[in-house]
Amino acid sequence: MPTATGAFGLEPSADQMREMGAAAVEYLTRFIDSLPDASAAGAVQDALEVAASLHGSPPEEGRTFAGVLNDVARGAAHALEPAGPGYLAYIPGGGLYSAALATFLASGVNRFVNLASTAPVFVQMETDVLRWLCDLFGLGPASGGILTTGGSMANLSAIVTARSARLPADFLSGTIYVSEQAHASVAKAAKIAGFPGSNVVRVAVTPELRLNVDALAEAIGRDRAAGRTPFCVVANAGTTNTGAVDPIVAVAQLCERERLWLHVDAAYGGFFQLTERGGRDCRGSNARTRSPSTRTRGCSCPMARVR
């Protein structure tokens, strides 16, 4: 019987699965355990040579799992190490072991969760997580959402949702406002959602690299006068370049007056809400901002959204 060190197919035996799984866990454990001493650059200087050595046509026969795992290890070693203590640029971090196991289990059981009736327990799990997040940010019982694979897909879903909620079927006059420090995925999301590049208006920032609210107000007024349809503002709760947080309370108030949809890209700083200070600030913001006359949903903390 072939083992983890021999060729394997798409449907390995129970013994093969155990051996392959054990080898993968052993590698990943060693990899994560070594991160505190990892170099920021790794062996990136030889990365192109390693990449070239792996280039080739599809093999006629299957490879050993050990060989494939070795290629994965080489790829991980010949790369920048954002989880290492010497890495200070941008925001990528290391993989979480618990998240890796969750992905492994989810992919392995592969239950269909697009309909609640097909996997009600898993749908309940997802619903609970979304409810926890809504409660964490002080959003009301009518709030909801979806779980995405990352910040880029989250921005895309937000732009499409805002477009559907605020614009007619002919939406090409709609304008989206972003900080000069906004992540590139926002402009890409707008393009995928069908907007020309000129419909994404980049707004100046303050010397602290935060969105300039006065410049935003001027841009909105200018576009309205020109016959365009302002409908969405994307603010930042932590920019990729510096971690700057836009003045979200002031932006939310402007969006309220102008009846614009506010989306906060909180891929960087949103989970500050999990800290004691973040949770306290959110509760205080709720007390200050909620009133019968406002349409603001939730609080002024990162990820709050005006609808």
Order of alpha helices (4+ residues) and beta strands (2+ residues): alpha-alpha-alpha-alpha-alpha-alpha-beta-alpha-beta-alpha-beta-alpha-beta-alpha-beta-beta
